[in-house]
Amino acid sequence: MGHVPVIYVPFRGLWELDLNGNGKWDGCRVDKCLGPFGQPGDLPVAGDWNATGTANIGVFRPNTGEWLLDLNGNGKWDGCNVDGASFAEKDHFHEKDI
């Protein structure tokens, strides 16, 4: 599919993907919505967390050093037993590095 523009709306924890590539948001029925995943203050990240060739969503929570990753690719937070969560050592990261 190539590069798909994504907007993260932190106050709703919603991810909006411009699937038709027209450069504007056409709503969840035309484009795609993922979430809820994240909360205000989280920083959005995306990556191929489990080497499947498909990027999934995630967030970094600077105030706790938590990384929350959508490992099963369903676009929702299913808890630590299903999705992935890990903590960065606060002494080892700086917001300017993010």
C-alpha positions as CSV (number, residue, x, y, z in Angstrom):
1,M,0.0,0.0,0.0
2,G,3.0,2.3,0.5
3,H,3.0,5.4,2.7
4,V,-0.3,6.2,4.4
5,P,-0.7,9.6,6.1
6,V,-1.8,9.2,9.7
7,I,-3.1,11.7,12.3
8,Y,-3.0,10.9,16.0
9,V,-5.8,12.6,18.1
10,P,-4.4,12.2,21.6
11,F,-7.4,13.5,23.6
12,R,-9.5,10.7,22.0
13,G,-6.7,8.1,21.6
14,L,-7.8,7.9,18.0
15,W,-5.7,7.2,14.9
16,E,-7.0,8.5,11.5
17,L,-5.5,7.0,8.4
18,D,-6.0,8.6,5.0
19,L,-6.4,5.3,3.1
20,N,-7.7,6.8,-0.2
21,G,-4.7,9.2,-0.3
22,N,-6.6,12.4,-1.2
23,G,-4.8,14.4,1.5
24,K,-8.0,15.1,3.6
25,W,-9.9,13.3,6.3
26,D,-13.1,11.7,4.9
27,G,-14.2,10.0,8.1
28,C,-14.0,6.5,9.3
29,R,-16.3,5.0,6.7
30,V,-14.1,6.1,3.8
31,D,-10.7,6.3,5.5
32,K,-9.7,4.2,8.5
33,C,-9.9,4.8,12.3
34,L,-7.9,2.9,14.8
35,G,-8.2,3.0,18.6
36,P,-8.7,3.9,21.3
37,F,-5.0,3.6,21.7
38,G,-3.1,6.2,23.8
39,Q,-4.0,9.1,26.0
40,P,-3.2,12.9,26.2
41,G,0.5,13.4,26.6
42,D,1.5,10.2,24.7
43,L,3.7,10.4,21.7
44,P,2.6,8.3,18.7
45,V,5.0,5.8,17.1
46,A,4.6,3.2,14.4
47,G,6.7,0.2,13.4
48,D,6.9,-3.4,12.4
49,W,7.0,-4.7,16.0
50,N,6.9,-8.4,15.2
51,A,8.6,-8.6,11.8
52,T,5.5,-9.3,9.8
53,G,6.2,-6.7,7.1
54,T,3.2,-4.5,8.4
55,A,3.6,-1.4,10.6
56,N,1.4,-1.2,13.7
57,I,0.7,1.6,16.0
58,G,2.0,2.4,19.5
59,V,2.7,5.2,21.9
60,F,5.5,6.3,24.1
61,R,4.4,7.8,27.5
62,P,7.1,10.2,28.5
63,N,5.9,10.8,32.0
64,T,6.3,7.1,32.9
65,G,8.8,5.9,30.3
66,E,6.3,3.3,29.0
67,W,6.2,2.0,25.5
68,L,2.8,0.5,24.6
69,L,2.7,-1.4,21.3
70,D,-0.1,-2.9,19.3
71,L,1.5,-6.3,18.8
72,N,-1.6,-8.1,17.4
73,G,-2.3,-5.3,14.9
74,N,-6.0,-4.8,15.7
75,G,-5.6,-1.1,16.3
76,K,-6.7,-1.2,19.9
77,W,-5.1,-1.5,23.3
78,D,-5.9,-5.0,24.6
79,G,-3.8,-4.9,27.7
80,C,-0.2,-6.1,28.5
81,N,-1.1,-9.8,28.2
82,V,-2.0,-9.3,24.5
83,D,-0.2,-6.2,23.4
84,G,3.3,-5.2,24.5
85,A,4.3,-2.8,27.2
86,S,7.8,-2.1,28.4
87,F,9.5,0.7,30.4
88,A,12.5,2.8,29.5
89,E,14.9,3.6,32.3
90,K,14.2,7.3,33.0
91,D,17.9,8.0,33.3
92,H,18.5,6.7,29.8
93,F,16.1,8.8,27.7
94,H,15.5,12.5,27.1
95,E,12.6,14.1,25.4
96,K,14.9,15.7,22.8
97,D,15.9,12.1,21.8
98,I,12.3,11.2,21.1
